[in-house]
Amino acid sequence: MTAEHIVLFDGVCNLCNRSVNFIIRHDKKDLFRFVSLQSESASRLLGDKYPRSGKFETLFYWQEGKIHEQSGAVLLIMKKLGFPFSLLYVLIVIPPFIRNYFYALISRNRYNWFGRKDECMVPAPEVKEKFL
């Protein structure tokens, strides 16, 4: 895989799928590529960080060889999307334990609040090349 900006997401989570679609819509520089956490590609990319339990509680952002997760990953993605989304990056000054508390709260409840699919999302033909 030669992509430098890869978002690894829970492929059955409706919130995660909506987030991927949001990133695709606003990725004017065509930076991001996507991998479902349920895939072998995710396992290879994440190595020791890969959730062996199959319980996916965070989005990962693989940026030029570095792995970011939770709220830090989200804020870095927003920064890369450019204005106006990059303005959210100011939230990085909030200590990670506070940011990640709220991230974990949403993550724990995302299936109840947003639902889930029985199988991973199949990308539309016009964006299929963005998925690894």
C-alpha positions as CSV (number, residue, x, y, z in Angstrom):
1,M,0.0,0.0,0.0
2,T,1.5,3.3,-1.0
3,A,-1.2,5.7,0.3
4,E,0.1,8.1,2.9
5,H,-3.2,9.0,4.6
6,I,-5.3,6.0,5.4
7,V,-8.5,6.0,7.6
8,L,-9.2,2.6,9.2
9,F,-12.8,2.4,10.3
10,D,-15.4,-0.1,11.6
11,G,-17.0,-1.2,8.3
12,V,-20.3,-2.2,9.9
13,C,-20.8,0.9,12.0
14,N,-23.3,3.4,10.5
15,L,-21.6,6.4,12.2
16,C,-18.2,5.3,10.9
17,N,-19.6,4.8,7.4
18,R,-21.2,8.3,7.5
19,S,-17.8,9.7,8.7
20,V,-16.1,8.1,5.7
21,N,-18.6,9.5,3.3
22,F,-18.1,12.9,4.9
23,I,-14.4,12.7,4.5
24,I,-14.7,11.6,0.8
25,R,-17.1,14.6,0.1
26,H,-14.8,17.1,1.6
27,D,-11.4,15.7,0.6
28,K,-10.7,18.3,-2.1
29,K,-7.0,17.3,-2.3
30,D,-7.8,13.5,-2.7
31,L,-5.5,12.6,0.1
32,F,-7.4,9.9,2.0
33,R,-7.8,6.2,1.3
34,F,-9.9,3.9,3.5
35,V,-9.7,0.4,4.9
36,S,-12.3,-1.5,7.0
37,L,-11.0,-2.7,10.3
38,Q,-12.5,-6.1,9.5
39,S,-10.0,-6.6,6.6
40,E,-6.7,-8.3,6.4
41,S,-5.2,-5.0,5.1
42,A,-6.1,-3.4,8.4
43,S,-4.4,-6.2,10.3
44,R,-1.2,-5.7,8.2
45,L,-1.2,-1.9,8.6
46,L,-1.8,-1.8,12.3
47,G,0.3,-4.8,13.5
48,D,0.3,-4.8,17.3
49,K,-2.3,-2.1,17.5
50,Y,-4.9,-4.2,15.7
51,P,-7.8,-5.0,18.0
52,R,-7.5,-8.8,18.1
53,S,-10.8,-9.1,19.9
54,G,-12.7,-8.0,16.8
55,K,-14.3,-5.3,19.0
56,F,-13.5,-2.1,17.1
57,E,-13.7,0.9,19.5
58,T,-11.7,3.5,17.6
59,L,-11.0,4.9,14.2
60,F,-7.3,4.8,13.3
61,Y,-5.5,7.3,11.0
62,W,-2.4,6.0,9.4
63,Q,-0.5,9.1,8.4
64,E,2.8,8.7,6.6
65,G,3.8,5.6,8.7
66,K,2.4,6.9,12.1
67,I,-0.7,5.5,13.6
68,H,-3.1,7.9,15.4
69,E,-6.3,6.9,17.1
70,Q,-9.3,8.2,18.9
71,S,-9.9,12.0,19.1
72,G,-6.3,12.7,18.0
73,A,-7.0,10.8,14.7
74,V,-10.2,12.7,14.1
75,L,-8.6,16.1,14.7
76,L,-5.7,15.3,12.4
77,I,-8.1,14.2,9.7
78,M,-10.1,17.5,10.1
79,K,-6.9,19.5,9.9
80,K,-6.0,17.8,6.6
81,L,-9.5,18.5,5.1
82,G,-8.7,22.2,5.2
83,F,-10.9,25.2,6.0
84,P,-13.4,25.3,7.7
85,F,-12.9,21.8,9.2
86,S,-9.3,22.5,10.1
87,L,-10.5,25.1,12.6
88,L,-11.5,22.1,14.8
89,Y,-7.9,21.3,15.2
90,V,-7.7,24.0,18.0
91,L,-9.3,21.3,20.2
92,I,-6.0,19.6,20.3
93,V,-5.1,21.8,23.2
94,I,-7.6,19.9,25.4
95,P,-5.7,17.2,27.2
96,P,-6.2,13.8,25.4
97,F,-7.7,12.1,28.5
98,I,-10.6,14.6,28.4
99,R,-11.0,14.4,24.6
100,N,-10.8,10.7,24.6
101,Y,-13.3,10.4,27.4
102,F,-16.0,11.9,25.1
103,Y,-14.7,9.9,22.1
104,A,-15.1,6.7,24.1
105,L,-18.6,7.6,25.2
106,I,-19.7,8.0,21.6
107,S,-17.8,4.9,20.6
108,R,-19.4,2.7,23.2
109,N,-22.9,3.9,22.2
110,R,-22.6,4.3,18.4
111,Y,-24.4,1.1,17.5
112,N,-27.3,2.0,19.8
113,W,-27.5,5.6,18.6
114,F,-26.7,5.2,14.9
115,G,-27.2,1.5,14.2
116,R,-25.0,-1.1,12.4
117,K,-25.0,-3.2,9.3
118,D,-24.7,-6.9,9.1
119,E,-21.7,-6.7,6.7
120,C,-19.2,-4.1,5.7
121,M,-20.1,-1.2,3.4
122,V,-19.6,-1.7,-0.3
123,P,-18.3,1.5,-1.8
124,A,-20.1,3.1,-4.7
125,P,-18.3,2.6,-8.1
126,E,-17.3,6.3,-8.3
127,V,-15.3,6.1,-5.1
128,K,-14.2,2.5,-5.1
129,E,-10.5,3.5,-5.9
130,K,-10.4,5.2,-2.5
131,F,-10.7,1.9,-0.7
132,L,-7.7,-0.4,-0.3
